[in-house]
Amino acid sequence: MKKETLFSLILTLLLLVPNKVQAMSTLPNTGESNSWVFILIAAIAVVAGIWLVVSSRKKK
């Protein structure tokens, strides 16, 4: 490789890498504020499952 090509490659990498790191340092907004709905649905499903198991054992 020529020195000029190598120098331009290194310069390009040095200029682009900090921008990518800075862009990646903030996390995307994925809507985690509505996760309580899924937790509530899961809790209801667990309670319903336990109720079904207990009621089926009482019949036997």
C-alpha positions as CSV (number, residue, x, y, z in Angstrom):
1,M,0.0,0.0,0.0
2,K,1.1,3.5,-0.7
3,K,1.8,5.8,2.3
4,E,-0.9,8.2,1.1
5,T,-3.5,5.5,0.9
6,L,-2.6,4.1,4.3
7,F,-2.7,7.6,5.8
8,S,-6.1,8.4,4.3
9,L,-7.5,5.1,5.5
10,I,-6.2,5.7,9.0
11,L,-7.5,9.3,8.9
12,T,-10.9,8.1,7.7
13,L,-11.1,5.5,10.5
14,L,-10.1,8.1,13.1
15,L,-12.8,10.5,12.0
16,L,-15.6,7.9,11.6
17,V,-15.1,5.7,14.7
18,P,-15.8,8.5,17.3
19,N,-19.0,9.4,15.5
20,K,-20.2,5.8,15.6
21,V,-19.3,5.4,19.3
22,Q,-21.1,8.6,20.1
23,A,-24.2,7.5,18.2
24,M,-24.2,4.1,19.9
25,S,-23.8,5.5,23.4
26,T,-27.5,6.4,23.6
27,L,-30.0,3.6,23.7
28,P,-33.0,3.6,21.5
29,N,-36.5,4.2,22.9
30,T,-38.1,0.8,22.7
31,G,-41.3,1.5,24.6
32,E,-40.5,0.0,27.9
33,S,-43.0,2.3,29.7
34,N,-45.8,-0.1,28.8
35,S,-44.2,-3.3,30.1
36,W,-46.5,-3.3,33.2
37,V,-49.4,-4.4,30.9
38,F,-47.4,-7.6,30.0
39,I,-46.5,-8.2,33.6
40,L,-50.1,-8.0,34.6
41,I,-51.2,-10.4,31.8
42,A,-48.5,-12.8,32.8
43,A,-49.5,-12.6,36.5
44,I,-53.2,-13.3,35.6
45,A,-52.1,-16.3,33.4
46,V,-50.1,-17.7,36.3
47,V,-52.9,-17.3,38.8
48,A,-55.4,-18.9,36.3
49,G,-53.0,-21.8,35.7
50,I,-52.6,-22.4,39.4
51,W,-56.4,-22.2,39.9
52,L,-56.9,-24.8,37.1
53,V,-54.4,-27.2,38.6
54,V,-55.8,-26.9,42.1
55,S,-59.4,-27.3,40.9
56,S,-58.6,-30.4,38.8
57,R,-56.9,-32.0,41.8
58,K,-59.9,-31.4,44.0
59,K,-62.1,-33.3,41.6
60,K,-59.9,-36.4,41.7
